[in-house]
Amino acid sequence: MKVPHTQGVTRALRNVRTATKKTLKGLNEVAGQRMAKGDYVAAETLAAKGREIRQFMQQADELLRTWRVLSGRGAKTAGTSKGETTPLWAYYQPILKAIVAQGGECARDDIETAFEKSSDGFLRPGDRRLMSGGRERWKVMIRRARKPLKAEGWIAQSSGVRWKITDAGRKAAERTATEPEKRP
């Protein structure tokens, strides 16, 4: 059962996270300036303070997760942190490989089918959670990957429902995970 009127606390805890992140960014800028001026003692002092702030941010994240469980919203999101999900960039190569396996051109549904068959060991527990639209997170991430794949020139700039791989995309699909991309 959800606890009524919990949005204010949730919003406040998110605001703490946002403000702390902004503070950390400012602290890093000042530490960088001190380092550039050769004031290594002050830079190290600021770096130590930055580590303390990061620890505080982790505590704030844990507090938010605890609040979500207490407020009845934890069933969907509290157990799943960003650390338990696959980042968007990690989907690129498997998507490209799926397109190559389909002959170089296919619909997103075909990519999802191929991806689901070969995703054992790739997807993390958070990737299986349902998003607001009722789709599993990994399917949403495949949709989101289309724009950056186009921007990199790995799939064609078509507006249709079909995804067509380019020569650069084929090369990217063949690269090993540790091999750097060679840019002209």
C-alpha positions in Angstrom: 0.0 0.0 0.0 1.3 3.4 -0.9 1.6 6.1 1.8 -0.3 9.2 0.8 1.4 12.6 0.2 4.9 11.3 -0.2 5.9 13.3 -3.3 7.2 16.2 -1.2 9.7 14.1 0.7 10.8 12.4 -2.5 11.2 15.7 -4.2 13.2 17.1 -1.3 15.5 14.1 -1.2 16.1 14.5 -5.0 16.8 18.2 -4.5 19.4 17.3 -1.9 21.1 15.0 -4.4 21.0 17.7 -7.2 22.3 20.5 -4.9 25.1 18.2 -3.6 26.1 17.3 -7.1 26.3 21.0 -8.0 28.4 21.7 -4.9 30.8 18.8 -5.9 31.2 20.2 -9.4 32.1 23.6 -8.0 34.5 22.1 -5.6 36.2 20.2 -8.4 36.5 23.4 -10.4 38.2 25.2 -7.5 40.5 22.2 -6.8 41.5 22.2 -10.5 42.3 26.0 -10.3 44.4 25.4 -7.2 46.3 22.6 -8.9 46.9 24.7 -12.0 48.4 27.4 -9.7 50.7 24.9 -8.0 48.9 25.0 -4.7 48.9 21.2 -4.2 48.2 21.3 -0.5 45.0 23.2 -1.0 44.1 21.0 -4.0 44.5 17.8 -2.0 42.5 19.3 0.9 39.7 20.1 -1.5 40.0 16.6 -3.1 39.6 15.0 0.3 36.5 17.1 0.9 35.2 16.0 -2.5 35.6 12.3 -1.4 33.5 13.1 1.8 30.9 14.8 -0.4 30.7 11.8 -2.7 30.2 9.6 0.4 27.4 11.9 1.5 25.8 11.6 -1.9 25.8 7.8 -1.5 24.1 8.2 1.8 21.5 10.5 0.3 20.9 7.9 -2.5 20.4 5.2 0.1 18.1 7.5 2.1 16.0 8.0 -1.1 15.9 4.2 -1.7 14.8 3.6 1.9 12.1 6.3 1.6 10.8 4.8 -1.6 10.4 1.4 0.2 8.7 3.1 3.2 6.4 5.1 1.1 5.2 2.1 -0.9 7.0 3.0 -4.2 9.9 0.7 -3.6 8.4 -2.3 -5.4 9.4 -0.9 -8.8 12.4 1.3 -8.2 14.0 1.0 -4.8 16.0 -2.2 -5.4 17.2 -1.0 -8.8 19.9 1.6 -8.8 21.7 2.8 -11.9 24.6 0.6 -11.0 22.3 -2.4 -11.6 21.5 -1.4 -15.2 23.4 -1.5 -18.4 24.4 1.9 -19.8 23.1 3.0 -23.2 26.6 2.9 -24.9 26.9 -0.8 -24.0 23.9 -1.6 -26.2 25.5 -0.1 -29.4 27.7 -3.0 -30.4 25.1 -5.8 -29.7 22.5 -3.8 -31.7 25.0 -3.5 -34.6 25.7 -7.2 -34.4 22.0 -8.0 -34.5 21.5 -5.8 -37.6 24.4 -7.6 -39.3 23.0 -10.9 -38.4 19.7 -9.9 -40.0 21.5 -9.1 -43.3 22.3 -5.5 -42.7 18.8 -4.1 -42.5 15.9 -4.9 -40.2 13.0 -3.5 -38.1 13.5 -2.7 -34.4 11.2 -5.6 -33.5 13.7 -7.9 -35.2 16.6 -6.4 -33.3 14.7 -6.9 -30.0 14.0 -10.5 -30.8 17.7 -11.2 -31.7 18.8 -9.2 -28.7 16.6 -11.2 -26.3 17.9 -14.5 -27.6 21.6 -13.5 -27.2 21.4 -11.2 -24.1 22.1 -13.9 -21.5 24.9 -12.5 -19.3 24.6 -9.1 -20.8 21.5 -7.7 -19.2 21.6 -6.7 -15.5 18.7 -7.2 -13.1 17.5 -3.6 -13.5 17.3 -3.9 -17.3 14.3 -6.2 -16.9 12.2 -3.8 -14.8 9.1 -2.3 -16.4 9.3 1.4 -17.4 6.4 3.8 -17.2 5.2 2.8 -20.7 4.9 -0.9 -19.6 8.0 -1.9 -21.6 11.1 -3.5 -20.1 14.0 -1.1 -19.7 16.2 -2.9 -22.2 13.7 -2.4 -25.0 13.5 1.3 -24.2 17.2 1.5 -24.3 17.3 -0.1 -27.8 14.9 2.6 -29.0 17.0 5.3 -27.4 20.2 4.0 -29.0 19.0 4.8 -32.6 19.8 8.5 -32.4 23.4 8.1 -31.2 24.0 5.2 -33.6 22.9 7.6 -36.4 25.1 10.4 -35.1 28.2 8.1 -35.1 27.4 7.1 -38.7 26.9 3.5 -37.8 23.3 3.3 -39.1 21.8 5.1 -42.1 20.0 8.4 -41.6 16.6 7.1 -42.7 13.4 8.0 -41.0 11.7 4.8 -41.7 11.0 1.9 -39.4 14.0 -0.1 -40.7 17.5 0.2 -39.3 20.2 -0.1 -42.0 23.8 -0.6 -41.0 26.6 1.4 -42.7 30.1 0.3 -43.5 31.3 2.1 -40.4 28.7 0.3 -38.4 29.9 -3.1 -39.7 33.4 -2.2 -38.6 32.2 -1.1 -35.2 30.2 -4.4 -34.9 33.4 -6.4 -35.6 35.6 -4.5 -33.2 36.6 -6.2 -29.9 35.5 -4.5 -26.7 39.1 -3.4 -25.9 40.0 -2.3 -29.5 39.9 1.5 -29.9 37.9 3.1 -32.7 40.1 4.5 -35.4 38.9 7.9 -36.6 40.2 9.6 -39.8 
